[in-house]
Amino acid sequence: MIKVLEIYNIEVMVTEQMTVKEEKKWLKKWTCRKRWKKTKLGGKEMTVKIANGNYEIPAIITLPEGAGLFPAVVMLHGTGSDKNEVGGGYAMLASAFAKAGIASIRIDFIGSGDSTGDYKNYNFTTAVADANAACDYLAKMPEINRDKIGIMGWSQGGTIALLAAGQNPAFQSALTWAGEPDLSDMLPKEAYETAQKDGFYTMEFEWRTALNVGLQWFKEVEKTDVLKVFANSKAPVLAINGTDDTAVAPEKAGQIKAASTHPQSKALLLEKADHTFHILADDKSTIEGLIKTTVDWFGETLK
């Protein structure tokens, strides 16, 4: 007799005589052969789409070489960006994770990157749901240690990481790059008024096309106490900000640390670093140091 198992959105047929242990071993062997591609920087990756309600989440999973149950990190991008982040920062980080024996998944929020959804539907609720869906996807993979999953985010991605960690105990460690715990500080009054009138506000960017930010996002930013939600998390957090960041005040790192109840939580300020940690500069020492610190953090807290 034959039964069908689903792995990586693919249906695979196995014999009913197989034990659960044999099924996992066979699936792992099959998927490694069929779907993974080696990256130039290190590790192997696979592009997937994760179902989440009425839309799909584009994602890239990166694994270390070899076999084993790996710890893993969910990586969340910031406003107007995508799963690879500015300057390919998240692609670089994913490979650095892989070299250190850590798996990762980086996703496009609805309306961003390769997502076919409408950005007007992006808000705190959908973003946290996307993060949780990515976590659930990792937890079902035979290569992943489901008890060792962390979460991180850059800028507003950090906001979502804090919210997700505060609501989902599956996240055992957290980290933010230039995380903003209170986006209401950055909301022009006229933007909210426009959204209330039209249902959305058109946000302009210097580096990309405009985004239509939906009214629900404004409502959730106004009513959500991000740090209060995060205080429910039992995970340690490392909050990293740059002293020359003009988008997110450096002192926000200390606020994030103060909200944590875990004694291992830390706040770190990088001298002269801006919001993108100089990733586009010729001198890569800042971003390279940030990546090393990030890998070391998850290597320690997810071991």
C-alpha positions, 0 to 999 in steps of 0.5 A, spaced: 500 500 500 502 507 498 500 513 502 502 520 501 506 525 505 507 532 504 514 535 504 516 542 502 509 543 498 511 537 494 507 530 495 511 524 496 509 517 496 511 512 501 509 505 503 505 504 509 510 499 511 515 504 513 516 506 520 515 514 522 523 514 523 524 511 516 519 516 513 523 522 515 530 519 513 527 517 506 524 524 505 530 528 508 534 524 503 530 525 497 529 533 498 536 534 499 537 530 492 531 534 488 531 541 491 537 544 494 542 549 490 549 550 493 550 558 494 556 562 492 557 564 499 556 558 503 550 553 505 545 550 500 538 554 499 531 552 496 526 557 494 519 555 497 512 559 497 508 558 504 501 558 504 498 563 509 490 564 508 488 567 502 496 568 499 502 565 499 509 567 502 515 567 498 521 565 502 528 562 501 531 557 506 538 556 507 541 550 510 548 548 512 552 543 509 551 536 511 546 532 516 543 534 522 538 537 526 540 544 525 537 550 529 534 556 525 532 563 525 526 567 521 529 573 518 524 579 517 525 585 512 524 592 513 519 597 510 520 598 503 525 592 502 525 584 501 527 578 503 534 579 501 534 586 504 538 592 502 545 590 499 543 583 499 545 583 507 540 578 509 543 573 503 550 574 506 547 573 513 544 567 511 550 564 508 554 566 515 549 562 519 550 556 514 557 556 515 556 556 523 551 550 523 545 555 523 539 554 518 535 560 516 528 562 512 527 569 510 521 571 507 517 577 503 511 580 507 505 581 503 506 586 498 513 586 498 519 583 494 516 577 490 509 577 493 503 578 489 499 580 494 497 588 495 501 592 500 495 595 503 493 589 506 500 589 510 499 590 517 502 588 524 497 582 524 499 579 517 506 580 518 506 576 525 502 571 521 507 571 516 513 570 521 509 564 525 507 561 518 515 561 517 516 558 523 511 553 523 514 551 516 521 550 519 518 546 525 516 541 520 522 540 516 526 534 518 533 538 518 530 543 523 531 542 531 524 545 532 526 547 539 531 551 537 528 557 533 530 564 533 527 570 530 530 577 528 528 583 524 531 589 521 527 596 522 520 595 522 522 587 521 525 588 528 518 591 530 514 585 528 520 580 531 518 583 537 511 582 537 512 575 534 516 573 540 512 576 545 506 572 542 509 565 540 513 561 545 516 557 539 521 563 538 527 561 543 531 567 541 530 574 538 535 580 535 533 586 532 537 590 527 535 598 528 529 595 531 523 600 532 518 599 538 514 605 537 512 606 530 507 612 532 513 616 533 514 616 525 507 617 523 505 624 520 498 626 522 496 628 515 498 621 513 493 618 518 488 623 516 489 621 508 488 613 510 482 615 514 479 618 508 482 614 502 483 607 506 490 608 504 496 613 504 501 613 499 508 612 502 514 615 497 521 612 497 528 615 494 530 608 492 524 604 490 516 605 487 511 608 492 507 603 497 500 604 499 500 603 506 493 601 508 488 604 514 489 598 518 496 598 519 495 605 522 490 603 526 494 597 529 501 602 530 496 607 534 493 601 539 499 596 539 504 597 545 510 593 542 514 593 548 508 590 552 507 585 548 514 583 547 515 583 555 511 576 555 516 573 551 521 568 555 526 569 550 533 573 550 534 579 546 540 582 543 538 589 540 543 593 536 542 600 533 547 605 530 549 611 533 548 615 527 541 612 525 537 618 523 531 613 522 531 610 529 533 613 535 539 609 538 536 609 545 531 604 542 536 599 543 536 600 551 528 600 551 528 593 547 532 590 552 529 594 558 522 590 556 525 583 556 525 579 563 531 575 560 537 576 564 541 574 558 538 580 554 543 585 551 543 592 548 549 594 543 550 601 540 555 601 534 559 607 533 558 611 527 553 606 524 547 608 520 540 605 519 543 600 514 550 599 517 554 602 512 552 596 507 553 600 501 559 603 503 566 600 500 568 599 507 564 593 509 567 592 516 561 595 520 556 590 516 561 584 517 562 585 524 554 586 525 553 579 521 559 576 526 555 579 532 549 576 530 551 569 528 555 569 535 548 571 538 544 565 535 550 560 536 550 561 543 542 562 545 540 556 540 545 551 542 
